[in-house]
Amino acid sequence: MLDWIAALTLAVVLPPGVSRGQLDLAGNIVTVVPPSHGPASHPSTPCGGCSDRELETFGVEVKDGDLWVLSFDGTLQHLSGCGVTETISIEGFRGFATGLAWDSRRGVFAVTDAEFLKIDLVTTKGIVVGELSAPDTGFVGIAYDPGRDLYWLSNFYFDMIVSIDPNTGRIGPSFHVPGGSRIAGTGYDAEHDALIYNGRNEKHTYIISASRGELLTSFALPVDPLDFNNGEDVGVAADGSAWIHIFELQGTYCFRALSEATRVLGMSWGKLKAIYR
């Protein structure tokens, strides 16, 4: 496996007695340990969470109100109320699976393979029906933008968000992110035309305009300052909440990103929507 893949998944062992958080039987967050130092940030409001049912989970997507997660080996799990309703292996997968997006126009999952530098188009039965080439090394997160009919990918090597045309594989609008480094995950909120990704070095999640690439707001993830991997992939639910897989907490957690953005920016909902557009 490539050296940069090892760097992407490097884990740091916490000192004895440091909690990583707990989930109750319903999958709700009971306790999390916020950073005691580090970048200043506005707190975010957790809205639930599901503990990992499969080792090495990374990818996250919300489809038809249900959570889907993806493991490194290409295993897809469909969750309902944090319970696994089906487990699907991507046919013939041999690489390093990271980002997961639901392409509603084509009715397939888009899966980034960070080892073989490609995007697999996969049915809900795990059958690969198409493939696109990734433009470079380091692309791990992916989201589908139905309005533009584009895939948005995050690159942790260059801290860039790059779009790809699903029909041609050509690169579309791209920009360096305005905040965060060693970024991972990409989520797209269609209502507000916003992209959500994680800055793993800063232990923050960032919300930016998809049309201009400018920073709208950010919030801290509930991880210990010594945690290294923290935020991985992002999925966005219909209500705008962001579902983020956190490596150290071994679960996928929900955060009310847009309501927090409203409070942080101190604007009316109408003004906030105008900014997001």
N, C-alpha and C positions, 0 to 999 in steps of 0.2 A: 504494500500500500504506500502511496506517495507520502513524502514528508509533510506536505502542507495539509494533508488529511489528518495526520497525527496531530498537527498543531491545532487544527480546527476542533478536535475532540479531546484535547488535553484536559485532564481532571486534576484538581488540587485537593488534597486531603485536608479537611478542617481539623483544628485542634479538638481534643476530647471535650465533650460537654456542649459543643456548639450544635444547636438544633437546626435541622433543615426544613422544618415545617411538618405538619401532620394533616391528614385528611380523615374526616369521619366516614361512616359507612355509606353516606349519601354522596360522598365525593366533595363535600364542602371544606373550605379551608378552616381549620381550627386555630392553628397558630403558625405564624411565619416570623422570621427574624429579619427586620429591616436593617439596611446598612447603618452602622454606627458612625461612619465617617465616609468621606468621598464626595463626589459632586453634589452640590445642592440641587434639590429637585422638589417638585410638588408631589405629595403622596398620591397614589392611585387607589381606587376602591375595588377590592376583589369581589367577584360575583360568582364564585364557585371554582371547582377544579375537579379533575379526575386523575387518579394515580395511574402510573404506567402499568399496563397489563403485559407488555412485551418489552424485552430488553432493548436498549439502544434506540429508543424512539427519538425521532427528530422532526419529521414533517407533520404539519397540522392543516386541516381544512374543515370548514363547516359547510355541509351540503344538506339542503332541505331540513334545516334545523337540527341535524345530528352531527356529532363530531366524528371525524375520520383522522386517524393518526398513521404515520408511516415510520417503519424501522429501517436502519441502515441496509439490511439485507433484502429490502423490497417487500416486506410483509405489510399489508394494509389491514387495519382493524377499524371496523364500523362500530361506534359506540352509541348507545342510547341510555341516557341516565347513568352514564359511566359504566354500564354493563356492556360486554362485548356481544354483539348480535351476529357478527360474521367476521371471519378471518380469511384473507385472500392473499395468496402469494403471486407476485407479478411473474408471469410466465417467462422462464429463461433468464431471470435477472441475475447478473454476476457482479454488479458494480457497487457503488456507495450511494444509497438513496438519501436525499436530504429534503428538498422542498416538495410540497404537495399543493396542487391547485385543482379546482373543479372548473373545467371548461364547459359552461352551460350551453354554448352554441353547438358544440360538436358532441356533447354527451360523453366526455372522456375526462379522466384525470391526467394532468400534466405532472410528470415526476422528473425532478432534476437528478441526474446521475453524475455526481461530482468526480468520480474516478474516470469514467470514459467520456466525459465532457459532452453530454447529450441530454436531450429532453425526451423521455418516452411518453407517448400518448397511450393511455391504458384504460380499458373498459372496466366497469364495476365487477367484472368476472376475472379480472387480472390478465386479460389478453392484450398484448401490445399490438396496436393497429397503426402506429406511425412513430416517426422519430425525427427530431430536429437536432442540429449541431449547436452546442453551446459556443458562444463566440470566444471564450478564453477560459483559462483556469480560474477557479475560485468562485464560480457561481453555485450557490447553495439554496437560496430561497426563491420561490416563484408564486405569483398570483395572477389570476385572470382578470382582465379589464374588458367587460362585455361591450361597453360603449365604444371603445376604440378598437375592439377585437385584437388585443395585444396581450402578450405575456410580459409581466414585469419580473425581472430577476435581480437579486442582490448579489454583489460580488464582494467577498470579505477581503480579498487581496488588495483591491484598489478603492474600496469603500465607494462603490458606484451602484446606482440603480439603472439597469439597461432594459429596454423593451425589445421584444422580438415578435415579428409578424408570424402567426401560426400557419399561414398559408404558404409563405415563401421562405421563412427562416431568416429573412433580412432584419438587420438591426434598425430599430426605430428611435424615438426620442430617448435620450440618455442624459444622466447628470451625476456629478459627484454629490454625495449626500451632504447636507448642511450641518450635520451633527452626528457623532458616534463614530467608532472605529472598530475594526474586525467585525463588521456588521453581519447579521444573519437573519433569515426569515424575510418574507414579504407578504403582506396582506393588503388587499384593496377594498376600500369602502366606496361603493358606487354612488351612494346618496350624496356624499360630500366630496367625491373625486379626490380621495386622500389615500396615501400609501402609509403603511405602518411597518416598521422594521426595528430590530434590536441592535444597539451598540454594546457589544459584549464586554469590551474593556471598561466602558462607563457604567455598565449594569443598568442601562436606561432603555426605554422604548421611546421611539421618535415617531411623530405623526407629521407628514409633509404633504404639500400640495402636489398632486400628480401632474398638473398642468405647468407649474412653474418650478417645482423642486425646492421650494422654500420651506423652512421650518415653521410649523404651526404651534406645536407644543411637544413636551416630552414628560415622562414620568419615570420614577425609579422602580426597579423590580425588587420584590421582597426577598433579597438574597443577602448572604453574609458578605462583607467586604473582601474576604479571601476567596470567595467563589470565582471560578474562572470561566466556565462555559455559559452559565445562566441562560439568557434568552436565545432560543433557537428559532424554529419556524413560527409563523403567525397565520391564523385563520380569522376571518372577520364574519361575525354572525349578522343576520338581517337587522338586528337592533343597533348595530355599530359597535358592539362589544368585541374586544380583541381576545382571542384564545391563543396563548403563548406556551410553547413547551419550554420548561426550565429543567435543564440537565440535573443540577444539584438537588432540586426538590423532587426529581423523578416523577413529574406529573405535568399535565397541561392545565393551565390556569386561565380563568376569565377575568378581564379587567374592563371596567366601564370607561373606555378611552375617551369617547366623545363627550360624555357628561363631565369628565374631569377637564377636558379641554375648554369647555364652556366656563367652568369655574376659574381655571387658571388664567385664561385670557381676559376675564372680567367683562365679557361682552354679552349682548343679547343673543338669543338663538338665531335671529334673523341676520345679524351682522356676522356671526360665526359662519353661517351657511354661505353668505356672500364671499367670505374669505376662502372657504374651502373650494368654491367654484372657481 
